[in-house]
């Protein structure tokens, strides 16, 4: 995250001697942003309805017969079929634990990238009272409108196993705000 005063306007590095009227429009702007870029998290695969567990151990985990892999390619097929080899996940026998670890590090949730940006300017409302000012702010959540997909269905035995049914971050949203400080 960052905040940055743009170096344009009276008393700044660029155009420091511009007329006051022009400085009112062009000078004194600030920008701020929060960028989130992260790799996916390890997935936790379970069985439908908790399986038939030993009552003191919690829900069953599936048996994993090979290393799970994610579907690749740029055609978007991975949204509807996230696992390249879903048959490696098998239902365990009743009252057994299953051999899958709690989370699978070999396969992770989708990559996460989002940016929230803002542009703002303060306008002085009184020469005598420096604290009296008006702030104009434009904010954009998910400014680049990058889709951020949720995690796939990881419940073995569920008809939607391996399907991503939601986005973790919605589409771009912008707002314009005025605030008076006194």
Secondary structure as UniProt FT lines:
FT   STRAND          2..5
FT   TURN            10..11
FT   TURN            16..17
FT   HELIX           20..26
FT   STRAND          29..38
FT   STRAND          42..43
FT   STRAND          46..47
FT   HELIX           48..50
FT   TURN            55..57
FT   STRAND          63..64
FT   HELIX           77..80
FT   TURN            84..85
FT   HELIX           86..88
FT   STRAND          89..90
FT   TURN            94..95
FT   STRAND          104..108
FT   STRAND          112..124
FT   TURN            130..131
FT   STRAND          133..141
FT   TURN            142..144
FT   STRAND          148..149
FT   STRAND          155..156
FT   TURN            159..162
FT   STRAND          167..169
FT   STRAND          173..181
//
